[in-house]
Amino acid sequence: MRKFEARNRYFDQLVNTPGLKWMGQNTNHFTPHPAVVDAMLASIKAEEFHAYAPPAGLEELRTLILDDLGLHPDKASVLVTDGAVEALYIVCRDLCAPGVNFVTTDPGWKWPMSFAKASGATTVEIPIYKPENGYKLTIAQLEAAVNDQTRIIYLVDPNNPLGTCHTAEEIAAFAEIARRHKAFFVHDCTYRHFADKHFLAAHVYPEGAITIYSFSKWLGLAGLRIGAVVAHPDLIERFSGAPPNNLGSSIVAQRAAVAGLKIKDQWFPDINRRQRRNQAEILKATQRVPGLSIVNYPSQANLLVLECIDAGITPEALCHVYREQGIMIRQGLYHTPTFGHRFVKVSTTVPEAWADAFCELLPAMVEKARSVEQELSLF
């Protein structure tokens, strides 16, 4: 069977598993605010789906995204996309070419590297799975990796999967490196809402910083596919010239996003409190199992990395035995071939009962994982 067929069937089985506890994709499974649901229902009942949405997105949504980021419309514009993935695809395919470098971190998110390679760029991965670095990119590392062939510096901040977040001083230094080498700084802020503090590169590098915005994680709209790329108006003019979808993103999803941004300040703080509660419970459970440890706590994203290498089990085995219990977690290899043998990733924006079930099962699952001998194909 071809790999893409096997991968699709794997996720089709997950999607069609009744009652599955999704704790591996960082998706938000808390109950949405009623205003968000009402906005979707109203759009469907009005049959807005018959018409195409505006090609760059609803004007109200574009304004609300800028407001949420604290950016002025004179210096930034918004192109609404079919999820943050499409935003990254547009940027990478447009800016990358043979003879240029795409610099990112390891671990990080792998798909933008695939997009860059498809346009002929060379990818450079900087290892950050290092306790001495605080599990994040250092200024010295970036200085050493960037040269005049660098076209894009891509940073997921907070990091997926490590949950580390950069300071304003670090972001400013990264932006200055990018400016000096005439490179674009792609600041993937998918997880910014979960951080205690977050600083946008666009505030110090408005002409060359490109912000990737997502509604999948904080608002829980992963299946609706709605995101955005935010950059200087000249760059958005360029990106809007030939996007994969020039007929506008889902109008139902955009109505949900508008409603979500309007109620974010009253709804989201409790969501973040609840996911931090789940983090704390998972930490306590991990500390009771010899050989397990949390790499970065508290995580500044809605996820935790559990190191299992010292427990004598593979990440794939632990994912497998949890899957048998109706809980989906993710193996480290999805994020990094270099360090993926060390850890699993567990998502925390889930109902407390899901997190508690994960914690209660943890000792037994680690023991059972030791008996798993077959080679497992996970995606």
N, C-alpha and C positions, 0 to 999 in steps of 0.2 A: 504494500500500500504506500502511495506517495505520502511524503511527510505532511504536506498541507492538508491532505484528506484525513490523516490520522489525528492531526491537531484539531481540526474542526469537529471530528466525531467525539473527541475527548471533551471539548467544551460543550458540545450538544448534549452529551450525557449529563454534564454538570447542570446545565440550564434546565434540563427536564427531570431533575431529581427533586421530588417533592420534599419540602422542609429542609433543604440543604442549608447549612450555616456557612455563609460566605465570609471566610476570615483570611483570605489570601490575596485579594485584589485591591485592597484599600478603598473599596466602595462603601458608601454610607448607607447603612440599613436601618437607621433610626426613622421613626415615623415622621414624614414631612409636615411642615406647617400647613394647616387647612387652606390658607390663602394660595399656596402653590398648587394644591390639588384642584381647588376651585377654578384657578386660572386655566388649567389644562382642560377641565371639563367644559368651561364656558367656551373655550376656543373650538373644541370638538362639536359642541352643540350648535355653535354658530356656523359650523362647516367652513371654517377659515382654511382648512387643509386643501380646498379645491384650488386655491391660488398660490402662486409663488411668493415667497417672502422677498423683501428688498435684498439686493445682492450683497450688501455689506452688513445687513442686519437691521432690525428695527431701530429707529433713531433713539427711542426711549432707552432701549437696552444698551446701545453704544454709549450714551451719556452716563447711565448708571454704572457701567464698568469703569469708565474713567473716574467717576466720583469715588468708587470703591478703592481704586488704586491711588487716589490723590494726585492725579495727573491733569494738567490743563490742556484743553482742546487746541490751543495754539501750538503746543509742542508734541502732542500725541494724538493719534487717531486709532480707530478700532475697526477690525475686520472680523465679524462673527463667522465662526467656522463650525463644521460638523465635528465637534469635539476638539480638545487640545491636540490630539494626534494629527488632525488635518492641518492645524495651524503650524505644527512642526514640519509636516510634509511640504507645505507651501514654502516655508522659509528655507529649508535645506535644499529642495530641488531648485529654487530660484538662485540662491547665493553660492551653492557649491558647484565645482567644475573640476576637470582634470588639472592637476598642478597646484591645487590649493589644499590646505590642511584644515581638518575639523578636529578641534581639541575638546576633550571631555574628561570625565572622571570614571574610575573603575573602583567600586560599583557605581552604577548610574542606571539610566533607562536606555535600553538597547535600540529601540526603533529609530530614533534620529540618526544613529550611526548607519543603519541600513539605508535610510533616505540619502544621506550624504554620499555613501559609496555608490548608490545608483546613479548619482550625478558625476561620478568619477573622482570624487575627493578622496584624499588619504586621511584615515582616522587615527588619532593619537589619544590613547587612554592613559590618564595619570592615576596610579594606584593610591587610594585614600583609605583602604582598610587597614589603618595603622593606629594603634592606641596612642603612640607618641605624637601623632598629629591631631588627636581628638576626633579621629575618624572623619576628617574633612580636608578639603583642598587647602594647601598653604600658599601664601604669596610667592615664596621661593620656588615651590613646585611649578606654579604657573609660569613664572619668569623663565624657568629652564626649558619649558615645553613649547613656548610660543616663539615664532620667528616671523619673518616678513612674508612667508607663504601661508600663514594662518589667516583663514577667512572668517571662521566662526569659532568662538569660545562658547561652549554649551554647558550650562550649569543648572542642575536641578536643585533648588534651594527653597525649603528644606529638602534634603536628599532623600530620594527613594532608592534603596530601602533603609538607609542608616538613620534617618530622622534627625540628622545634624543640620544646624542652621548657621549661616554666616552673619558676622557683625557688620554694622554700617562701615566700619573702617576697612574690613576685608573686601566688601563689595566695591568700595571706592577705589581700592588698590587694584582689584581685578579690572575694573572699568578703565583705569588709567593705562594698564598694560595693553588692553584692547585698543584704546585710542592711539597709543604710541605706535602700534603695529598696523593701524588702519584696519582692524578686525571688528566684526560685529560681536556683541556680547548678547547671547541668547539666554535670557534669564527665565527659566521655567519655574513659574511660581504656583504650580498646581496645589501645593500643600501650604501655602503661606498663611492661610487663615487659622491653622492649628498652632502656629508659632507664638511664643510669648512676645517676641519682637521680630519684625521683618523689615528689611530695607531694600527698596527697589533700585536697581542699577540705573533705571530711567531717570532718576532724580539727579544723577551726577554725569550721565552720558546720554542725554536725550537724543542726540543725532545718530548714535550707533547701538543703543540698547534696544533689544526686542523682547517684550514681555509676553510670555505664554500664559494664558488665563484659562482655568477650567471650572466647570460647574459639576463635574462628576463626583468630586470628593466632599467638598464642604456642604454642598446642597443636595447631594445624592441623586444626581440626574444622569448617572453613567449610561444607562440604556437609552437615553434620549439623544445622546451625542450632540452636545452643545458646548462650545468653548470660544476662544478668540485669540487673535494675535494683535498686540498693541505696540505701536512703534511711531516714529516720526511720520508726519503726514506724507512726506515724499516716499518713504518706504512702503507705506500702505497703498499709495498710488501704484507703486511697482508691483506689489503682491496681488493687487486686485485685477491686474491685467489678464491673467490666465489661471485662475484658481481651479481646482478640481470640480468645485461646485459653484458655477456662476449664476445659479438661479435661486440662491438664498437657502439658509438652513431652516430646519423644521420650524414652522410657525408655532406649533404647539409647544415645542421645547423652548422657544424664545419667550412665549408668554409665561411659562413656568419660571424662567430665569429672571424676568422682570419682577415677578411677584416675589421671588426669593430674595433678590437684592433689596426690595422695599422692606422686608421683615427681618433681614439678617441680624440687625442689632438687637432685636428683642428675642430672636429664636436661637441663633447660633451659639452664644455664650454657654447655654445649658448643654448643647450638643458637645461642645469641647470639654466641659466639665465631666460629662458622662464618659467620654472616651478616655480622658485622663484617669478616671476611676478604674476603667477596664485595664489600663496600663498598670496601675498600682496592683491590682489583683493578680495579673499575669506575672509581675515581678515577684510577688510573694510566693506564688506557686513554683516559679522557676528556682527560687532560692532553696526550696525544699527537696530538689532533685539533684543529687550529686552529678557533676559534669556539665550541667546546664548553666548558662549565664546570659544576661541581657547586655548587649554591646553598648547601647546608648540609652540612658534613662535620666530624666523623662524625655521621650522622643518629642521632637518639635513637629512631627507629622502624625498621622493617624495610623501608626504602625509600630511594630517592635521587631528587632532582629534578635533571635534566640540562637546563640552558639550551641551546637550540639556535638561538635567534634570530640570534645573531651569526655563525653558520655559514651563514646564508642558506638555511635549509631550514625547512619547517613541521613542527610536531610530528606532524601527521597523515601526512605523507609518510614520516617516519622510522618511525612505527608500521607503515605499510603495507609497506615493504620488509622490515622485520624479520618481519612476519607471513608473508611469502612464504618466509622461511627457517625457519618453524616456531617463532618466538619471539613471544610476545604481550607488548607493553608498552603503556602507556596515555598518551594525549594529554592535555595540560594542560586542555583545554576541558572535560573531564569534571568537573573541580573548580571551575573559575572562568572565566566568560565574559570577565572583565576582563583577567586575566593569562595565560589558557590558551594564547595564541598564542606564549608564550615558551619552553615547556618540555615535556618528557616525564617520566613517572614510571616508575622501574624498581624492581621488588621484589627483595629480597635474601635472603629465607628460601627459598632454592632450592639444589639440589645444586650443588656447586662446578663441575661440568662444564657446567651451564647458564650460570652466570655467566661462565665462561671462554669459552664459545661466543659469548656476547653481546659480550665484550671483543674477541675475535679479529675479529669481523665489523664492529666499529664503524667503522673508517675507510672500508671499502667501502660500508657502508650509508649513511653520510653523503653520500658521492659519488653513490650511486645515487638518494638522495632528491632530489637537485637536479634530476633529470630527470623527476620525477613532476609532472605538470601538471594531471591531472584533479581535480575536487573529490571528496573522499572523505567518505563517511558512516560515522563511527565512533561507538560508544556507550560 
